Amino acid sequence: MRHFGWLAASAAMTVVAPAFAGEVPLYQPAPGWIDKAAMPKLAADGDPPSMMILDSQQRVEKGQL
């Protein structure tokens, strides 16, 4: 019985699940829940900001991400 835990752990680590992915990336319109990020305004001296946009949006719904 003592070895059953090691056997179960070893079996769980050796199970391999393939990752299914297409060869071509899918480019689709953004979903409706995405908020479009606004471009920052130029500084008074006309220089652009050091970082234009850094935006990350995730949908959290019913306990799922």
PQR file of N, CA, C, O and H, with PARSE charges and radii, in Angstrom:
ATOM      1  N   MET A   1       0.827  -1.191   0.000 -0.4000 1.5000
ATOM      2  CA  MET A   1       0.000   0.000   0.000 -0.0000 2.0000
ATOM      3  C   MET A   1       0.871   1.255   0.000  0.5500 1.7000
ATOM      4  O   MET A   1       0.492   2.298  -0.533 -0.5500 1.4000
ATOM      5  N   ARG A   2       2.047   1.125   0.612 -0.4000 1.5000
ATOM      6  CA  ARG A   2       2.944   2.261   0.717 -0.0000 2.0000
ATOM      7  C   ARG A   2       3.453   2.698  -0.659  0.5500 1.7000
ATOM      8  O   ARG A   2       3.698   3.882  -0.888 -0.5500 1.4000
ATOM      9  H   ARG A   2       2.354   0.278   1.046  0.4000 1.0000
ATOM     10  N   HIS A   3       3.605   1.768  -1.540 -0.4000 1.5000
ATOM     11  CA  HIS A   3       4.137   2.067  -2.869 -0.0000 2.0000
ATOM     12  C   HIS A   3       3.052   2.552  -3.833  0.5500 1.7000
ATOM     13  O   HIS A   3       3.356   3.032  -4.924 -0.5500 1.4000
ATOM     14  H   HIS A   3       3.406   0.806  -1.354  0.4000 1.0000
ATOM     15  N   PHE A   4       1.809   2.428  -3.434 -0.4000 1.5000
ATOM     16  CA  PHE A   4       0.713   2.834  -4.318 -0.0000 2.0000
ATOM     17  C   PHE A   4       0.776   4.333  -4.634  0.5500 1.7000
ATOM     18  O   PHE A   4       0.504   4.735  -5.766 -0.5500 1.4000
ATOM     19  H   PHE A   4       1.561   2.038  -2.547  0.4000 1.0000
ATOM     20  N   GLY A   5       1.132   5.159  -3.648 -0.4000 1.5000
ATOM     21  CA  GLY A   5       1.239   6.608  -3.880 -0.0000 2.0000
ATOM     22  C   GLY A   5       2.305   6.934  -4.904  0.5500 1.7000
ATOM     23  O   GLY A   5       2.096   7.773  -5.780 -0.5500 1.4000
ATOM     24  H   GLY A   5       1.353   4.832  -2.729  0.4000 1.0000
ATOM     25  N   TRP A   6       3.455   6.272  -4.797 -0.4000 1.5000
ATOM     26  CA  TRP A   6       4.525   6.494  -5.778 -0.0000 2.0000
ATOM     27  C   TRP A   6       4.112   6.006  -7.159  0.5500 1.7000
ATOM     28  O   TRP A   6       4.399   6.643  -8.173 -0.5500 1.4000
ATOM     29  H   TRP A   6       3.625   5.591  -4.085  0.4000 1.0000
ATOM     30  N   LEU A   7       3.442   4.878  -7.179 -0.4000 1.5000
ATOM     31  CA  LEU A   7       2.984   4.340  -8.458 -0.0000 2.0000
ATOM     32  C   LEU A   7       1.969   5.278  -9.109  0.5500 1.7000
ATOM     33  O   LEU A   7       2.041   5.525 -10.312 -0.5500 1.4000
ATOM     34  H   LEU A   7       3.209   4.361  -6.356  0.4000 1.0000
ATOM     35  N   ALA A   8       1.035   5.795  -8.335 -0.4000 1.5000
ATOM     36  CA  ALA A   8       0.023   6.723  -8.871 -0.0000 2.0000
ATOM     37  C   ALA A   8       0.673   8.018  -9.343  0.5500 1.7000
ATOM     38  O   ALA A   8       0.315   8.543 -10.398 -0.5500 1.4000
ATOM     39  H   ALA A   8       0.977   5.594  -7.357  0.4000 1.0000
ATOM     40  N   ALA A   9       1.626   8.536  -8.569 -0.4000 1.5000
ATOM     41  CA  ALA A   9       2.307   9.768  -8.965 -0.0000 2.0000
ATOM     42  C   ALA A   9       3.126   9.557 -10.235  0.5500 1.7000
ATOM     43  O   ALA A   9       3.137  10.415 -11.118 -0.5500 1.4000
ATOM     44  H   ALA A   9       1.916   8.110  -7.712  0.4000 1.0000
ATOM     45  N   SER A  10       3.803   8.431 -10.329 -0.4000 1.5000
ATOM     46  CA  SER A  10       4.594   8.125 -11.530 -0.0000 2.0000
ATOM     47  C   SER A  10       3.696   7.981 -12.751  0.5500 1.7000
ATOM     48  O   SER A  10       4.025   8.465 -13.834 -0.5500 1.4000
ATOM     49  H   SER A  10       3.795   7.734  -9.612  0.4000 1.0000
ATOM     50  N   ALA A  11       2.573   7.320 -12.573 -0.4000 1.5000
ATOM     51  CA  ALA A  11       1.639   7.153 -13.693 -0.0000 2.0000
ATOM     52  C   ALA A  11       1.078   8.495 -14.136  0.5500 1.7000
ATOM     53  O   ALA A  11       0.916   8.737 -15.332 -0.5500 1.4000
ATOM     54  H   ALA A  11       2.305   6.926 -11.693  0.4000 1.0000
ATOM     55  N   ALA A  12       0.781   9.365 -13.183 -0.4000 1.5000
ATOM     56  CA  ALA A  12       0.231  10.679 -13.529 -0.0000 2.0000
ATOM     57  C   ALA A  12       1.251  11.519 -14.278  0.5500 1.7000
ATOM     58  O   ALA A  12       0.879  12.284 -15.167 -0.5500 1.4000
ATOM     59  H   ALA A  12       0.913   9.168 -12.211  0.4000 1.0000
ATOM     60  N   MET A  13       2.525  11.396 -13.940 -0.4000 1.5000
ATOM     61  CA  MET A  13       3.562  12.182 -14.606 -0.0000 2.0000
ATOM     62  C   MET A  13       3.885  11.645 -15.995  0.5500 1.7000
ATOM     63  O   MET A  13       4.379  12.394 -16.837 -0.5500 1.4000
ATOM     64  H   MET A  13       2.827  10.774 -13.217  0.4000 1.0000
ATOM     65  N   THR A  14       3.620  10.375 -16.253 -0.4000 1.5000
ATOM     66  CA  THR A  14       3.955   9.808 -17.553 -0.0000 2.0000
ATOM     67  C   THR A  14       2.824   9.935 -18.557  0.5500 1.7000
ATOM     68  O   THR A  14       3.032   9.696 -19.747 -0.5500 1.4000
ATOM     69  H   THR A  14       3.219   9.766 -15.568  0.4000 1.0000
ATOM     70  N   VAL A  15       1.654  10.299 -18.117 -0.4000 1.5000
ATOM     71  CA  VAL A  15       0.541  10.487 -19.041 -0.0000 2.0000
ATOM     72  C   VAL A  15       0.797  11.751 -19.848  0.5500 1.7000
ATOM     73  O   VAL A  15       1.007  12.829 -19.293 -0.5500 1.4000
ATOM     74  H   VAL A  15       1.485  10.494 -17.150  0.4000 1.0000
ATOM     75  N   VAL A  16       0.777  11.601 -21.143 -0.4000 1.5000
ATOM     76  CA  VAL A  16       1.068  12.726 -22.029 -0.0000 2.0000
ATOM     77  C   VAL A  16      -0.195  13.085 -22.793  0.5500 1.7000
ATOM     78  O   VAL A  16      -0.862  12.217 -23.356 -0.5500 1.4000
ATOM     79  H   VAL A  16       0.607  10.725 -21.594  0.4000 1.0000
ATOM     80  N   ALA A  17      -0.515  14.371 -22.807 -0.4000 1.5000
ATOM     81  CA  ALA A  17      -1.663  14.846 -23.575 -0.0000 2.0000
ATOM     82  C   ALA A  17      -1.154  15.749 -24.690  0.5500 1.7000
ATOM     83  O   ALA A  17      -0.422  16.702 -24.425 -0.5500 1.4000
ATOM     84  H   ALA A  17       0.027  15.076 -22.350  0.4000 1.0000
ATOM     85  N   PRO A  18      -1.525  15.466 -25.920 -0.5600 1.5000
ATOM     86  CA  PRO A  18      -1.047  16.304 -27.024  0.2800 2.0000
ATOM     87  C   PRO A  18      -1.719  17.676 -27.011  0.5500 1.7000
ATOM     88  O   PRO A  18      -2.846  17.827 -26.539 -0.5500 1.4000
ATOM     89  N   ALA A  19      -1.015  18.658 -27.529 -0.4000 1.5000
ATOM     90  CA  ALA A  19      -1.578  20.001 -27.676 -0.0000 2.0000
ATOM     91  C   ALA A  19      -2.037  20.148 -29.122  0.5500 1.7000
ATOM     92  O   ALA A  19      -1.245  20.010 -30.054 -0.5500 1.4000
ATOM     93  H   ALA A  19      -0.099  18.535 -27.912  0.4000 1.0000
ATOM     94  N   PHE A  20      -3.303  20.423 -29.293 -0.4000 1.5000
ATOM     95  CA  PHE A  20      -3.841  20.579 -30.636 -0.0000 2.0000
ATOM     96  C   PHE A  20      -3.830  22.051 -31.017  0.5500 1.7000
ATOM     97  O   PHE A  20      -4.429  22.878 -30.329 -0.5500 1.4000
ATOM     98  H   PHE A  20      -3.947  20.535 -28.536  0.4000 1.0000
ATOM     99  N   ALA A  21      -3.165  22.374 -32.090 -0.4000 1.5000
ATOM    100  CA  ALA A  21      -3.095  23.749 -32.568 -0.0000 2.0000
ATOM    101  C   ALA A  21      -3.092  23.724 -34.081  0.5500 1.7000
ATOM    102  O   ALA A  21      -2.626  22.766 -34.698 -0.5500 1.4000
ATOM    103  H   ALA A  21      -2.678  21.702 -32.649  0.4000 1.0000
ATOM    104  N   GLY A  22      -3.611  24.775 -34.666 -0.4000 1.5000
ATOM    105  CA  GLY A  22      -3.609  24.875 -36.114 -0.0000 2.0000
ATOM    106  C   GLY A  22      -2.278  25.392 -36.620  0.5500 1.7000
ATOM    107  O   GLY A  22      -1.495  25.956 -35.855 -0.5500 1.4000
ATOM    108  H   GLY A  22      -3.989  25.553 -34.165  0.4000 1.0000
ATOM    109  N   GLU A  23      -2.022  25.207 -37.882 -0.4000 1.5000
ATOM    110  CA  GLU A  23      -0.784  25.684 -38.490 -0.0000 2.0000
ATOM    111  C   GLU A  23      -0.835  27.180 -38.786  0.5500 1.7000
ATOM    112  O   GLU A  23       0.200  27.844 -38.834 -0.5500 1.4000
ATOM    113  H   GLU A  23      -2.658  24.748 -38.503  0.4000 1.0000
ATOM    114  N   VAL A  24      -2.038  27.704 -38.983 -0.4000 1.5000
ATOM    115  CA  VAL A  24      -2.200  29.110 -39.354 -0.0000 2.0000
ATOM    116  C   VAL A  24      -2.885  29.849 -38.205  0.5500 1.7000
ATOM    117  O   VAL A  24      -3.925  29.402 -37.720 -0.5500 1.4000
ATOM    118  H   VAL A  24      -2.879  27.164 -38.944  0.4000 1.0000
ATOM    119  N   PRO A  25      -2.310  30.986 -37.757 -0.5600 1.5000
ATOM    120  CA  PRO A  25      -2.985  31.742 -36.692  0.2800 2.0000
ATOM    121  C   PRO A  25      -4.311  32.314 -37.184  0.5500 1.7000
ATOM    122  O   PRO A  25      -4.448  32.684 -38.350 -0.5500 1.4000
ATOM    123  N   LEU A  26      -5.273  32.379 -36.288 -0.4000 1.5000
ATOM    124  CA  LEU A  26      -6.585  32.921 -36.628 -0.0000 2.0000
ATOM    125  C   LEU A  26      -6.636  34.400 -36.255  0.5500 1.7000
ATOM    126  O   LEU A  26      -6.455  34.752 -35.090 -0.5500 1.4000
ATOM    127  H   LEU A  26      -5.162  32.078 -35.341  0.4000 1.0000
ATOM    128  N   TYR A  27      -6.877  35.250 -37.217 -0.4000 1.5000
ATOM    129  CA  TYR A  27      -7.040  36.679 -36.985 -0.0000 2.0000
ATOM    130  C   TYR A  27      -8.520  36.998 -37.107  0.5500 1.7000
ATOM    131  O   TYR A  27      -9.111  36.871 -38.180 -0.5500 1.4000
ATOM    132  H   TYR A  27      -7.024  34.964 -38.164  0.4000 1.0000
ATOM    133  N   GLN A  28      -9.108  37.413 -35.995 -0.4000 1.5000
ATOM    134  CA  GLN A  28     -10.540  37.673 -35.962 -0.0000 2.0000
ATOM    135  C   GLN A  28     -10.788  39.031 -35.327  0.5500 1.7000
ATOM    136  O   GLN A  28      -9.918  39.548 -34.626 -0.5500 1.4000
ATOM    137  H   GLN A  28      -8.628  37.516 -35.124  0.4000 1.0000
ATOM    138  N   PRO A  29     -11.958  39.619 -35.559 -0.5600 1.5000
ATOM    139  CA  PRO A  29     -12.274  40.874 -34.881  0.2800 2.0000
ATOM    140  C   PRO A  29     -12.312  40.668 -33.371  0.5500 1.7000
ATOM    141  O   PRO A  29     -12.605  39.576 -32.886 -0.5500 1.4000
ATOM    142  N   ALA A  30     -12.011  41.731 -32.643 -0.4000 1.5000
ATOM    143  CA  ALA A  30     -12.027  41.665 -31.179 -0.0000 2.0000
ATOM    144  C   ALA A  30     -13.452  41.409 -30.693  0.5500 1.7000
ATOM    145  O   ALA A  30     -14.402  41.923 -31.283 -0.5500 1.4000
ATOM    146  H   ALA A  30     -11.772  42.619 -33.037  0.4000 1.0000
ATOM    147  N   PRO A  31     -13.618  40.613 -29.612 -0.5600 1.5000
ATOM    148  CA  PRO A  31     -14.960  40.378 -29.073  0.2800 2.0000
ATOM    149  C   PRO A  31     -15.560  41.665 -28.516  0.5500 1.7000
ATOM    150  O   PRO A  31     -14.845  42.641 -28.288 -0.5500 1.4000
ATOM    151  N   GLY A  32     -16.849  41.665 -28.303 -0.4000 1.5000
ATOM    152  CA  GLY A  32     -17.557  42.853 -27.849 -0.0000 2.0000
ATOM    153  C   GLY A  32     -17.179  43.335 -26.456  0.5500 1.7000
ATOM    154  O   GLY A  32     -17.410  44.500 -26.132 -0.5500 1.4000
ATOM    155  H   GLY A  32     -17.430  40.872 -28.488  0.4000 1.0000
ATOM    156  N   TRP A  33     -16.602  42.467 -25.618 -0.4000 1.5000
ATOM    157  CA  TRP A  33     -16.280  42.872 -24.253 -0.0000 2.0000
ATOM    158  C   TRP A  33     -14.949  43.624 -24.169  0.5500 1.7000
ATOM    159  O   TRP A  33     -14.605  44.132 -23.102 -0.5500 1.4000
ATOM    160  H   TRP A  33     -16.415  41.521 -25.881  0.4000 1.0000
ATOM    161  N   ILE A  34     -14.208  43.707 -25.247 -0.4000 1.5000
ATOM    162  CA  ILE A  34     -12.928  44.427 -25.261 -0.0000 2.0000
ATOM    163  C   ILE A  34     -13.173  45.930 -25.320  0.5500 1.7000
ATOM    164  O   ILE A  34     -13.962  46.403 -26.138 -0.5500 1.4000
ATOM    165  H   ILE A  34     -14.488  43.295 -26.115  0.4000 1.0000
ATOM    166  N   ASP A  35     -12.492  46.684 -24.446 -0.4000 1.5000
ATOM    167  CA  ASP A  35     -12.519  48.147 -24.495 -0.0000 2.0000
ATOM    168  C   ASP A  35     -11.297  48.625 -25.256  0.5500 1.7000
ATOM    169  O   ASP A  35     -10.169  48.265 -24.920 -0.5500 1.4000
ATOM    170  H   ASP A  35     -11.851  46.300 -23.781  0.4000 1.0000
ATOM    171  N   LYS A  36     -11.518  49.432 -26.275 -0.4000 1.5000
ATOM    172  CA  LYS A  36     -10.411  49.929 -27.087 -0.0000 2.0000
ATOM    173  C   LYS A  36      -9.575  50.906 -26.268  0.5500 1.7000
ATOM    174  O   LYS A  36     -10.113  51.823 -25.647 -0.5500 1.4000
ATOM    175  H   LYS A  36     -12.434  49.725 -26.548  0.4000 1.0000
ATOM    176  N   ALA A  37      -8.262  50.706 -26.268 -0.4000 1.5000
ATOM    177  CA  ALA A  37      -7.357  51.588 -25.527 -0.0000 2.0000
ATOM    178  C   ALA A  37      -7.160  52.892 -26.302  0.5500 1.7000
ATOM    179  O   ALA A  37      -7.046  52.889 -27.528 -0.5500 1.4000
ATOM    180  H   ALA A  37      -7.826  49.961 -26.773  0.4000 1.0000
ATOM    181  N   ALA A  38      -7.122  54.005 -25.564 -0.4000 1.5000
ATOM    182  CA  ALA A  38      -6.928  55.313 -26.195 -0.0000 2.0000
ATOM    183  C   ALA A  38      -5.435  55.603 -26.320  0.5500 1.7000
ATOM    184  O   ALA A  38      -4.650  55.270 -25.433 -0.5500 1.4000
ATOM    185  H   ALA A  38      -7.215  54.007 -24.568  0.4000 1.0000
ATOM    186  N   MET A  39      -5.056  56.224 -27.428 -0.4000 1.5000
ATOM    187  CA  MET A  39      -3.662  56.620 -27.617 -0.0000 2.0000
ATOM    188  C   MET A  39      -3.350  57.788 -26.685  0.5500 1.7000
ATOM    189  O   MET A  39      -4.164  58.704 -26.560 -0.5500 1.4000
ATOM    190  H   MET A  39      -5.694  56.495 -28.149  0.4000 1.0000
ATOM    191  N   PRO A  40      -2.186  57.776 -26.027 -0.5600 1.5000
ATOM    192  CA  PRO A  40      -1.829  58.889 -25.149  0.2800 2.0000
ATOM    193  C   PRO A  40      -1.516  60.147 -25.968  0.5500 1.7000
ATOM    194  O   PRO A  40      -1.102  60.066 -27.125 -0.5500 1.4000
ATOM    195  N   LYS A  41      -1.721  61.292 -25.349 -0.4000 1.5000
ATOM    196  CA  LYS A  41      -1.465  62.563 -26.035 -0.0000 2.0000
ATOM    197  C   LYS A  41       0.023  62.882 -25.992  0.5500 1.7000
ATOM    198  O   LYS A  41       0.743  62.426 -25.104 -0.5500 1.4000
ATOM    199  H   LYS A  41      -2.057  61.357 -24.409  0.4000 1.0000
ATOM    200  N   LEU A  42       0.474  63.673 -26.964 -0.4000 1.5000
ATOM    201  CA  LEU A  42       1.868  64.098 -26.997 -0.0000 2.0000
ATOM    202  C   LEU A  42       2.145  65.070 -25.858  0.5500 1.7000
ATOM    203  O   LEU A  42       1.257  65.788 -25.398 -0.5500 1.4000
ATOM    204  H   LEU A  42      -0.111  64.043 -27.686  0.4000 1.0000
ATOM    205  N   ALA A  43       3.384  65.076 -25.420 -0.4000 1.5000
ATOM    206  CA  ALA A  43       3.805  66.012 -24.373 -0.0000 2.0000
ATOM    207  C   ALA A  43       3.839  67.428 -24.939  0.5500 1.7000
ATOM    208  O   ALA A  43       3.742  67.615 -26.152 -0.5500 1.4000
ATOM    209  H   ALA A  43       4.106  64.494 -25.793  0.4000 1.0000
ATOM    210  N   ALA A  44       3.974  68.414 -24.076 -0.4000 1.5000
ATOM    211  CA  ALA A  44       3.982  69.812 -24.505 -0.0000 2.0000
ATOM    212  C   ALA A  44       5.133  70.102 -25.465  0.5500 1.7000
ATOM    213  O   ALA A  44       5.007  70.958 -26.341 -0.5500 1.4000
ATOM    214  H   ALA A  44       4.053  68.262 -23.091  0.4000 1.0000
ATOM    215  N   ASP A  45       6.249  69.399 -25.307 -0.4000 1.5000
ATOM    216  CA  ASP A  45       7.393  69.644 -26.192 -0.0000 2.0000
ATOM    217  C   ASP A  45       7.297  68.867 -27.500  0.5500 1.7000
ATOM    218  O   ASP A  45       8.192  68.970 -28.339 -0.5500 1.4000
ATOM    219  H   ASP A  45       6.351  68.704 -24.596  0.4000 1.0000
ATOM    220  N   GLY A  46       6.239  68.099 -27.690 -0.4000 1.5000
ATOM    221  CA  GLY A  46       6.020  67.386 -28.945 -0.0000 2.0000
ATOM    222  C   GLY A  46       6.626  65.998 -28.982  0.5500 1.7000
ATOM    223  O   GLY A  46       6.444  65.266 -29.955 -0.5500 1.4000
ATOM    224  H   GLY A  46       5.512  68.015 -27.008  0.4000 1.0000
ATOM    225  N   ASP A  47       7.348  65.625 -27.925 -0.4000 1.5000
ATOM    226  CA  ASP A  47       7.931  64.280 -27.885 -0.0000 2.0000
ATOM    227  C   ASP A  47       6.854  63.257 -27.551  0.5500 1.7000
ATOM    228  O   ASP A  47       5.994  63.508 -26.707 -0.5500 1.4000
ATOM    229  H   ASP A  47       7.495  66.219 -27.134  0.4000 1.0000
ATOM    230  N   PRO A  48       6.901  62.114 -28.206 -0.5600 1.5000
ATOM    231  CA  PRO A  48       5.928  61.065 -27.859  0.2800 2.0000
ATOM    232  C   PRO A  48       6.251  60.479 -26.489  0.5500 1.7000
ATOM    233  O   PRO A  48       7.395  60.551 -26.041 -0.5500 1.4000
ATOM    234  N   PRO A  49       5.267  59.908 -25.827 -0.5600 1.5000
ATOM    235  CA  PRO A  49       5.546  59.269 -24.533  0.2800 2.0000
ATOM    236  C   PRO A  49       6.492  58.091 -24.711  0.5500 1.7000
ATOM    237  O   PRO A  49       6.584  57.525 -25.800 -0.5500 1.4000
ATOM    238  N   SER A  50       7.192  57.722 -23.650 -0.4000 1.5000
ATOM    239  CA  SER A  50       8.163  56.630 -23.748 -0.0000 2.0000
ATOM    240  C   SER A  50       7.479  55.283 -23.993  0.5500 1.7000
ATOM    241  O   SER A  50       8.090  54.386 -24.573 -0.5500 1.4000
ATOM    242  H   SER A  50       7.117  58.182 -22.765  0.4000 1.0000
ATOM    243  N   MET A  51       6.237  55.125 -23.566 -0.4000 1.5000
ATOM    244  CA  MET A  51       5.485  53.899 -23.810 -0.0000 2.0000
ATOM    245  C   MET A  51       4.134  54.299 -24.383  0.5500 1.7000
ATOM    246  O   MET A  51       3.359  55.000 -23.732 -0.5500 1.4000
ATOM    247  H   MET A  51       5.741  55.854 -23.094  0.4000 1.0000
ATOM    248  N   MET A  52       3.855  53.855 -25.596 -0.4000 1.5000
ATOM    249  CA  MET A  52       2.612  54.264 -26.248 -0.0000 2.0000
ATOM    250  C   MET A  52       1.393  53.608 -25.581  0.5500 1.7000
ATOM    251  O   MET A  52       0.533  54.307 -25.045 -0.5500 1.4000
ATOM    252  H   MET A  52       4.484  53.286 -26.125  0.4000 1.0000
ATOM    253  N   ILE A  53       1.318  52.292 -25.611 -0.4000 1.5000
ATOM    254  CA  ILE A  53       0.174  51.595 -25.008 -0.0000 2.0000
ATOM    255  C   ILE A  53       0.667  50.295 -24.395  0.5500 1.7000
ATOM    256  O   ILE A  53       1.392  49.531 -25.031 -0.5500 1.4000
ATOM    257  H   ILE A  53       2.017  51.724 -26.046  0.4000 1.0000
ATOM    258  N   LEU A  54       0.272  50.055 -23.170 -0.4000 1.5000
ATOM    259  CA  LEU A  54       0.464  48.756 -22.536 -0.0000 2.0000
ATOM    260  C   LEU A  54      -0.894  48.393 -21.948  0.5500 1.7000
ATOM    261  O   LEU A  54      -1.272  48.892 -20.887 -0.5500 1.4000
ATOM    262  H   LEU A  54      -0.317  50.675 -22.653  0.4000 1.0000
ATOM    263  N   ASP A  55      -1.613  47.536 -22.631 -0.4000 1.5000
ATOM    264  CA  ASP A  55      -2.987  47.228 -22.260 -0.0000 2.0000
ATOM    265  C   ASP A  55      -3.175  45.718 -22.215  0.5500 1.7000
ATOM    266  O   ASP A  55      -2.807  45.008 -23.150 -0.5500 1.4000
ATOM    267  H   ASP A  55      -1.306  47.131 -23.492  0.4000 1.0000
ATOM    268  N   SER A  56      -3.745  45.240 -21.129 -0.4000 1.5000
ATOM    269  CA  SER A  56      -4.044  43.827 -20.992 -0.0000 2.0000
ATOM    270  C   SER A  56      -5.456  43.695 -20.441  0.5500 1.7000
ATOM    271  O   SER A  56      -5.762  44.240 -19.381 -0.5500 1.4000
ATOM    272  H   SER A  56      -4.045  45.817 -20.369  0.4000 1.0000
ATOM    273  N   GLN A  57      -6.309  42.980 -21.148 -0.4000 1.5000
ATOM    274  CA  GLN A  57      -7.685  42.790 -20.714 -0.0000 2.0000
ATOM    275  C   GLN A  57      -7.976  41.300 -20.660  0.5500 1.7000
ATOM    276  O   GLN A  57      -7.640  40.556 -21.582 -0.5500 1.4000
ATOM    277  H   GLN A  57      -6.060  42.537 -22.009  0.4000 1.0000
ATOM    278  N   GLN A  58      -8.599  40.877 -19.580 -0.4000 1.5000
ATOM    279  CA  GLN A  58      -8.983  39.477 -19.429 -0.0000 2.0000
ATOM    280  C   GLN A  58     -10.444  39.412 -19.035  0.5500 1.7000
ATOM    281  O   GLN A  58     -10.925  40.234 -18.255 -0.5500 1.4000
ATOM    282  H   GLN A  58      -8.872  41.481 -18.832  0.4000 1.0000
ATOM    283  N   ARG A  59     -11.131  38.453 -19.565 -0.4000 1.5000
ATOM    284  CA  ARG A  59     -12.553  38.285 -19.264 -0.0000 2.0000
ATOM    285  C   ARG A  59     -12.698  37.322 -18.088  0.5500 1.7000
ATOM    286  O   ARG A  59     -12.283  36.165 -18.163 -0.5500 1.4000
ATOM    287  H   ARG A  59     -10.741  37.786 -20.199  0.4000 1.0000
ATOM    288  N   VAL A  60     -13.279  37.803 -17.024 -0.4000 1.5000
ATOM    289  CA  VAL A  60     -13.565  36.977 -15.852 -0.0000 2.0000
ATOM    290  C   VAL A  60     -15.079  36.886 -15.740  0.5500 1.7000
ATOM    291  O   VAL A  60     -15.757  37.894 -15.536 -0.5500 1.4000
ATOM    292  H   VAL A  60     -13.617  38.742 -16.963  0.4000 1.0000
ATOM    293  N   GLU A  61     -15.602  35.680 -15.874 -0.4000 1.5000
ATOM    294  CA  GLU A  61     -17.049  35.507 -15.847 -0.0000 2.0000
ATOM    295  C   GLU A  61     -17.386  34.170 -15.213  0.5500 1.7000
ATOM    296  O   GLU A  61     -16.863  33.132 -15.618 -0.5500 1.4000
ATOM    297  H   GLU A  61     -15.051  34.861 -16.040  0.4000 1.0000
ATOM    298  N   LYS A  62     -18.237  34.198 -14.243 -0.4000 1.5000
ATOM    299  CA  LYS A  62     -18.706  32.989 -13.556 -0.0000 2.0000
ATOM    300  C   LYS A  62     -17.534  32.190 -12.991  0.5500 1.7000
ATOM    301  O   LYS A  62     -17.525  30.962 -13.067 -0.5500 1.4000
ATOM    302  H   LYS A  62     -18.662  35.041 -13.913  0.4000 1.0000
ATOM    303  N   GLY A  63     -16.555  32.878 -12.430 -0.4000 1.5000
ATOM    304  CA  GLY A  63     -15.433  32.190 -11.808 -0.0000 2.0000
ATOM    305  C   GLY A  63     -14.416  31.638 -12.781  0.5500 1.7000
ATOM    306  O   GLY A  63     -13.518  30.902 -12.372 -0.5500 1.4000
ATOM    307  H   GLY A  63     -16.563  33.877 -12.368  0.4000 1.0000
ATOM    308  N   GLN A  64     -14.528  31.965 -14.043 -0.4000 1.5000
ATOM    309  CA  GLN A  64     -13.586  31.470 -15.045 -0.0000 2.0000
ATOM    310  C   GLN A  64     -12.866  32.637 -15.686  0.5500 1.7000
ATOM    311  O   GLN A  64     -13.422  33.723 -15.846 -0.5500 1.4000
ATOM    312  H   GLN A  64     -15.257  32.563 -14.375  0.4000 1.0000
ATOM    313  N   LEU A  65     -11.611  32.391 -16.050 -0.4000 1.5000
ATOM    314  CA  LEU A  65     -10.803  33.401 -16.722 -0.0000 2.0000
ATOM    315  C   LEU A  65     -10.687  33.043 -18.173  0.5500 1.7000
ATOM    316  O   LEU A  65     -10.043  33.762 -18.937 -0.5500 1.4000
ATOM    317  H   LEU A  65     -11.159  31.509 -15.920  0.4000 1.0000
TER
END
